[in-house]
């Protein structure tokens, strides 16, 4: 369900599996409490991943680190890169997606044309094989369901993300791939390739990821 990738005196980095929620649900321990129990550490989540999303998650180990890292996320000083797959033809293959997030039905969100407090994402993409495309998304803000809504808005809902019109699949194909930040004047850059999902572990997908330019 998760794997610890790195332990630092101020934080730990987790590779979160798909289908695992951040917080306790229906009497079942969520990710944060599972890691707390199994490591014996007092941990503070400084950002979050959707239940369907796998990949890099940062947990602070001290209140001081929690404040510093939370501030870095809030001030957009953390670089985040996600990988996603879609089997639909997009309206555009790269560029910006910007718009205010509006609540829809049943906990879903929609992208509005207004820009009062917009969700902002940059993306590029490349083909994996016929009928399947890889997207790299660099969100500049951290709104709920931001990437899922952004890709739906360009006509390319994420494979497996049925809430937003994606084709049913063995998982929702969204993965937190790269995380870069600075803490106490030390720079960190973590990369975590996806490990779960039939379409995420094919040779074609690995080749497509390695072909992504900086």
C-alpha positions, -999 to +999 in steps of 0.1 A: +000+000+000+030+023+006+067+023+007+091+046+025+116+060-001+137+083+021+140+092+057+155+126+067+156+142+102+129+166+091+107+146+068+100+112+052+091+106+016+065+079+008+055+061-024+018+059-019-002+031-036-034+037-055-067+033-037-053+043-003-069+074+013-049+099+033-071+098+064-091+072+084-123+061+067-150+038+080-128+025+109-099+018+086-066+036+091-056+060+063-021+064+050-009+090+076-020+069+106-006+037+091+028+053+087+026+068+122+018+034+137+044+014+117+073+039+122+064+052+157+070+088+144+048+118+149+041+128+113+025+159+097+010+157+062+021+189+043+002+182+011-022+154+000-029+130-028-063+118-040-072+083-031-067+071-067-034+089-071-001+070-064+034+083-059+054+108-040+041+121-007+060+142+018+053+139+056+071+163+080+086+149+112+086+180+134+063+211+138+091+234+126+096+213+094+058+211+089+055+249+090+084+254+067+073+228+041+036+239+043+047+275+036+068+263+007+038+246-008+015+276-001+040+299-017+045+277-048+082+270-041+077+233-045+080+218-080+055+190-085+053+168-117+026+142-123+022+115-149-013+106-163-027+084-191-057+090-213-071+070-242-089+100-256-077+125-282-070+158-265-080+193-278-043+203-275-012+183-267+006+208-245+001+242-229-016+259-199-050+250-183-063+279-162-097+285-146-116+288-113-127+256-097-165+253-091-183+226-072-204+203-092-226+174-083-217+146-059-183+160-048-171+166-084-155+199-096-157+219-128-134+243-145-149+278-150-138+304-176-133+330-148-099+336-133-106+351-099-086+324-079-077+300-107-063+265-107-032+267-129-016+237-146+010+233-174+012+201-193+029+184-222+023+149-237+035+122-260+021+090-275+026+057-257+011+036-284-019+039-307-049+051-287-029+059-255-012+091-245+011+101-216+007+135-200+031+152-177+014+178-156+031+206-136+004+221-113+012+256-102-016+256-076-029+228-053-067+227-058-088+196-051-091+174-082-071+200-101-053+177-125-083+154-131-105+184-140-078+200-161-073+169-183-111+164-186-113+201-198-090+193-228-111+163-237-087+138-222-101+124-189-077+102-171-079+065-178-097+048-150-111+081-135-148+073-140-158+103-118-146+126-146-156+105-176-125+083-179-127+049-195-129+022-167-096+005-160-077-014-133-068+019-115-070+057-120-039+064-140-025+095-121+009+093-104+029+119-085+062+114-102+087+141-092+090+164-062+116+192-058+120+216-029+144+234-007+145+231+031+170+249+054+191+258+023+194+222+012+179+212-022+160+179-027+148+163-059+128+130-057+117+109-087+095+079-083+084+059-114+049+043-113+049+007-101+012-003-101-013-006-129-011-027-161-006+004-184+020+020-161+045-009-163+047-016-200+080-011-219+062+015-241+053+036-211+088+034-196+102+045-230+077+074-231+086+086-196+123+085-204+117+106-235+102+135-215+124+165-219+133+187-189 
